[in-house]
Each structure stands twice: as C-alpha cells, then as structure tokens.
Amino acid sequence: MTLIKNLDGLSTADINQELHNGGKFVIFQFCISIIVLTFKRSSDIYFIRAGESTTRHSIGYTLLTTLFGWWGFPWGPIYSIGALYTNLSGGKDITHDVLASINSPE
C-alpha cells in the first residue's frame, strides 16, 4: 500500500470535509539522467488541503529535476520539461484514483 503524506492528525471525516472544500490527492514527478539513461519517476501521494499551496511539497522534486534531469540524451530534456510543468502546475491530481481504490471491494 502506498503511503499518503500530509494526513497528520486528520480523521476520515476531516479528510472528507477537506475534499468537499477543494482538497485533493496529488503526485509530483521527477527526472534523473545519467548520459544515456534517464529515469522518470513519481513521488508518494500527498494530500493537499483546501487552499494549501503545493510548492512546499513539490520544491524538492522540482530542484532534483532541474539539477539532474537534463543530462540524458534524448529523453532527459523531454522528461524534465514534462516533470517541471507538472510540478509547477500543482502536481498531478489523482483524487479520483485514490477514492476509487479506497472504495473498491477487495
């Protein structure tokens, strides 16, 4: 099971209220390149409360990509631009997927 970060002290009712008010579950992307090898990965899932900025959660992944993502040819620059766009846009919203996973019968 994937760890969801930033849920500290929230009950299920609190989470549902935050989701109702505009909270969301997001992931961030990062890219690391080593000349001919490029790795594009996603972060853990973060719960972003209504009105909360994603910057403090995405900054590490954005810096990692900025410093180490460009150096692989040809995918380094391509993946880096995509990861930076995703992170600077607030991350990839996967709220629907998380809720579907939680509510699905096993």
N, C-alpha and C positions, 0 to 999 in steps of 0.2 A: 504494500500500500504506500502511496506517495504521501510524503509529509506536506501538510499545508502550513505555511508560515504566516505569522501575524494574526493568529487566532487567540492570542494570550488573554485568558480570563473571560472569553465570550461564551455564553451558553448558546444552545441551539436556538432559543427564542431571540437572543440578541443578534445572532447571525441572520436569521430570517428577517428581522426588523431592518438590519443594515442593507440586506439585499433589496428589500422593498423600497428603501430610501435611495438606492442607487449604488450600493456596494457591489463588488464584483470579484471574481477569481481570475487572476492573470498569471501568465508566464512571461519571462523575458528570454531573449536569445543572446547567444554569444558565439564568437568565431575565433578560432586559434589556428594559425597557419605555420607550417614548417616547410618552406620552399615548395615541395611538390605535394605535400599533404595538407589538407585543410579540413578542420573539424568544426561542424556547426552543431551546436547543442542548445538545449533549453534548460532554464533554471527550474527549481522546485516551484510549486504553485504558491502564490501569495494571495492572501485575502486583503483586498483594498477596501477600506471603509468608505462610506458615502462622504464625499468632499475631501478625502485624503489624496495627497499627491503621490504619484508612483515614483518620483525622482529618487527618493532615498533608498528605494529597493532596487532600482534599475541602474544606478550610477556605477556600481562595481562591474556589472556585465558590460556596460557601455564603455568604460575605461579599458577593460580587458580586450574588447574587440578593437577599440581604437589603437591600442598599442601592439597587439599581436595578431590581428585578423587579416591584415592586408598582404602579408608576405608570401602567400602561396599563389602559384600561377596555375590555372586561370581563375579558380574559384574563390580565392582569398578576397579580392576586391568585390566580387559579386555578392558573396555571402555576408561580407562585412557591411556593405551598404544596406542589405536587407535587414540584418540584425539591428543596426543603428536606427533605421527607420522604425522598426517595430518598437524598440525601447524608448525612443524619443516621442513616439505616438501614445505612450502609456502602457505598452505591453500588449500581448495577445489575450483578448478576453475569452476565457474558456468556462465561463459561469455555467452555460447550458450543459456542457460536457460533464462538469463536476456534479451538478444536480442530477443529471441522468444517471451517473454512476452511483451516487448515494441512494437514489430512489429505486434502482433496478433490483428485482428479486434475484437472489443468488441461486 
